[in-house]
Amino acid sequence: MNAPFRLSTRTDRKDGETAGFAFFHLNLAFSSIEEERRGAVIANCYHPLLDLCEKRGPLGVEVSGYTLEEIAARDPAWIARARALLAADKLELIGSGYSQMIGPLVPARVTRENLRLANDVYRRLLGVKPRVALVNEQAYAAGLVPLYAQAGYDAILMDWENAAANHPEWPEETQVLPHYALGPEGTRIALLWSNTTLFQQMQRLAHGDIELEAYLNFLRRKSAGGGALCLYASDAEIFDFRPGRFRTEERLDDKREWARIDAALAALPDEGVTLAAPSAVLRLLEAPGAGQALRLESAACPVPVKKQRKYNLARWAVTGRDNTAINAACARIYQGMLADESNADWKELCYLWASDFRTHLTEKRWAAYCQRLRRAEARWAAAAAPMPAPAGGAPVQDRHIAITTPMLTARLDRRRGLALQTLHFAGQERAALGGLPHGSFDDIALTADWYTGDSVFEAPGEHKVTDLEWCEARIATEADGAMVADARIETPKGVIRKWMRFAADAPRVDFDLSFDWPDWGKGVLRLGHFTLLPDAFALDALTLRSCNGGGPESFALAGARVDHGAPVSFLVSSSHGLGMSEGWAEIGDGSTGIRVTVDRATAPLLGMLTHRPLAARNGSRSLFCQLQLSALELDDTRKPSPYAAGPRRFRFSVEAI
């Protein structure tokens, strides 16, 4: 495709050229669009896009397999037109997946199936297999790299601004050249950059917010250095149509928005910009400065995503209407399908795990989705773990409780809801986890008491609700020497039942929490708060490991300042997170380490790390390092709409490695 187009490899625009490429994202599963409006989307948005391809192409069209099937069922003529434009090199297909799924939040097997199913649909309906893929919602993790490569893709598209924000060492010209994204164990795939500011400028032009000359002035500044620029990389459904997602959407006063985009593309040659197909930009990989091997992720930002900072992994993991519960339901279905693959329906699971059901979904579509999800659960879902039996014996009267098994010792504080003051695993020289009392650090932001094993709920304008209260507790010893602590904690929002098992056959503590709260409201719930005791670790060797949709990824923590749970604004309660897609995260120095494991079928909690190097009073170095598990966050998608009634349950464990 696109062989007649020749890209200059020069970077000085006076002697060469700037390549401009654009692609439009097609998504009939768009969260705020009712199904009965899909015909209008095809007529008002998708056919005009093909008109634009025919007149100004080559242009990229990124579409999920599900959306392509929906178009084929509703408007076969669109499919025929797209096939003809593909053959004429006026349109380039950009891959997605069968559904628009957040790869860092699902097991690698699910992403493999999602990409495979999409390729099957592309071949069947359009007769092609795309070379370039857009990472869904541009939620990138290094572990996804080999999955896209194995699916046959030559390159992926990823947002420049959010990746670059955490890599100040990258030269400015990095953004106008193709490179390689590095995955685990040396894997890599070619990388093209999209540009949030550029595509939002085109949106403003189309909506009549700015004039053509203002847009072209902005483009001149961006294109002054040559190379390749992504002119558009977002929704098609917002031109000559309004999804109804936000009250702040521009009014649709006339249907001239596609015409304004056409005028902008027509003006490109006079600005020294030559329109190219996205894959044609890969020819610049041999240009000076191009083809660098880049790690897009970092400890501070393990999963960069699209657009503004309000978009982060929590958006699809633990916000929405009830993302924690529906993600758990999908995890149960996944486990059931793995147990009997002869009966598996990967297309249905990919549909149910789509991102659009996790953001601005309408009431009508939410009700329909819940019914479909329940039907899938009834057919495939693995059984949930039974509730633990209550611990026997009389209530404990003392404040502090000593726990001893063959594999660990611990000290619990009944005044603080059985928080762990210390947890010392057999085989480790010192207690690795526990509490840090008030005054442990000189930094005023860290002078409070810090705990391990506690739960904290915060809502805007309200006092915290925690389990750090006097509790009724019972302790029992099992036949194999394991010990069980069982507590009931009264809070202003309701009862928390806290059950912990201290194993005798492994250095592990299991947590099973139940929140009987009739009204959650809008708030943030974080659990576990596994606080490292600094003296137990070699600070320069600390490493974080987890899976974010693929194989294990490692993040060196020495000297890094990490605060995944820091709020973005009054509206958005966190900044980053760990997908923990295989259910675990580890922190260790090669000698001493811990692994936190989450039961994803009960609640696939989001990992959040805080890591701050500090100076101790005696001049030595110290740190504050804590791994939290988020069950609920706040953002603009949050609408309390429970998937299932009754108490909420969370199961996780911590063990020595």
C-alpha positions, 0 to 999 in steps of 0.5 A: 500500500501507498508505494507512490508516496516518498518520505524524505529522511531530512529533518530540516523542512527547508530541504525536506518535508513534514509528513502528516498522518491522521487516523479516525477512531470508529467505535459503535460501542461508544459509552454514551450512545444508545444502540438505536442511534448507531445508524445515525452515527454511520450516516453522519460520521462514518460515510463522511469519513469515507468521503474524506478518504476518497478526496484527501486520502490516504487516511487511517481508520481504526476500528474494532472487530465488534464495530466492524460487524455492527456496521456490516449488519446495519450498512453493508454499503459502508463495508463495500466502500471501505474495501474499495478505498483500501484497494485504492490506497486511500484508506489504511486500516488501523487495528484495534481488537475485537473490543476496545479493551484495556490491555493492562487490566486483563490477563495476557490470554484475553488480549491474545484472543482479542487481537486474534478475533479482530484479525479474523473480522478484518480479513472476513469483512475487509480482506486485509490485515492491518500492519499498525495497531492503536493501543486501546485507549492508549493504555500502554504497558511494556508487557503488551509489546510481545502480544501485538508482535505475536498478533502480526503487527509491525507497529503500535501507536501511542500518545507522545505527551503522557509518555514523554512527561515521565521521560524528561531525558528524551530529546524534543525531536523524539516526538517527530520520528518513529522508534521502537517500544521495548517490552520484557526480555528484549522484545520490541515493536515499532512505535508511532506517536500520536499527539494529543494537542494536535488532534485537539486543535483539529477538533476545535477547528472542526467545532468552529471554536478556532478559525482555519488560520489559527489552526494552521499557525499552530501546525506551522509551529509544530511542523517547523522541524520536519519529521512526521506529525500525527494530525488526528488520532481520536473519535469520528463520532464527534463530528456532525454528531454529538454523543451526549457524553458531557454537558460541555460538548460543543453545540451542533449548529450546522453540519459543516464539521467534516467540511472544516476538516477537509479544508484543513487537509486541503491546506497542508501542501501549502504548509509544507506538510505531505499527507501520508498513510500511518504505515508509510511513516515507518520508512523513517525508522532509518532516518538520523535520530529515529529507531531508538529503543524506548521504555515508555513506562516508569516506576512513577507511571507504569501505565501511560494512557491517553490525553489529560491526566484525568485519564489513568488506569483507575478509570477502567478498573475501580470507578465507573458505575461499578467497575470493581464488581463487573471486572470481578465477574469477567475474571470469574467468567475467564477462570470458568472458560479456562477450566473448560476451553471446549465451551469457551466463547472468547468473543463474548468475554472480550465484548463484556470486558470492553472499556465502554461499559466502564465509563459514561454508560447510559442507564439503559445500556447499563441495565442491558449490560448487567443482564448480559453479564449475569447470563454469562456468569450463569453459564461460565463463571467459576464458583466464588470462594466460600466465606471463611468460618468464624473463629471460635473462642472467647473475645480477646481482652488485651490490646496487643495480640501476639501471633506465632506459627512455624512460618512467621511472627506478628503483633496485632493492635486491637485498638487499631482494628487488628492492624499489623504492628510487625510482621516477621516472616521465617527466613528473613533477617528482620520484620519486613512489614508493620507500622511506623509510629508518629514521628518516624520521619522529619518530613511533615507530610509523613509524621502521622502513624502508618499501618499495615493491613488497614482500610481507609475510605475517604469522601469529598468534604467528609471525615475519613472512615477507617477500621482503625478502631477498637474491635471485638476480636477472636483468635483461633489455632487450626490443626496444622498450627495456623492461626486465625484472627477474626474481628468485627469493626463498627464504623459510621458507614456500617460493619467491617468484618476482618478475617486474617489467617496466619499460615503454618505451612508457608510465610503468608498472611491471608486477608478476607474483608467484608464491608456491610455498608448500605450506602457507599456514596462517592468516595475512595476505598484503599486497603492493605497499606503494606508498609515496608520497614526500611531497616529490612531492605537494601534501599538501592536495590529495591525493585517493583515487579508485576504484570500489566497485561503481559509478562512480568515487568520490573521497575527499579525504585532506587532514588525514584519518587512514586505516588500513584495514589496522588489526586489529579484534582478535586474530581480525580482521586488518583494518578496512576496504578498497577494493573496486577493483571495476573493478580500479584505485585512484588517488592524486594531487594533480591534478598528480602521481598514480599509478594501481594496477591489479589483474588481477582475473581472476588475483586481485581484490586488496583495496585498503588505504590508510594515510594519516597527516599528520605534522609533520616535524623542521623544522616543516614538514608531511609524511605517511606514505601507502601503498597496499597490496594484500591477498591474504589476511586473517584473520577468523572465516570463515577456513578454509584450503580451496584452490579450486585446487592449485599456486602462487598468482599475483598480477598488478598494475601501477603507472603515472603519471597 
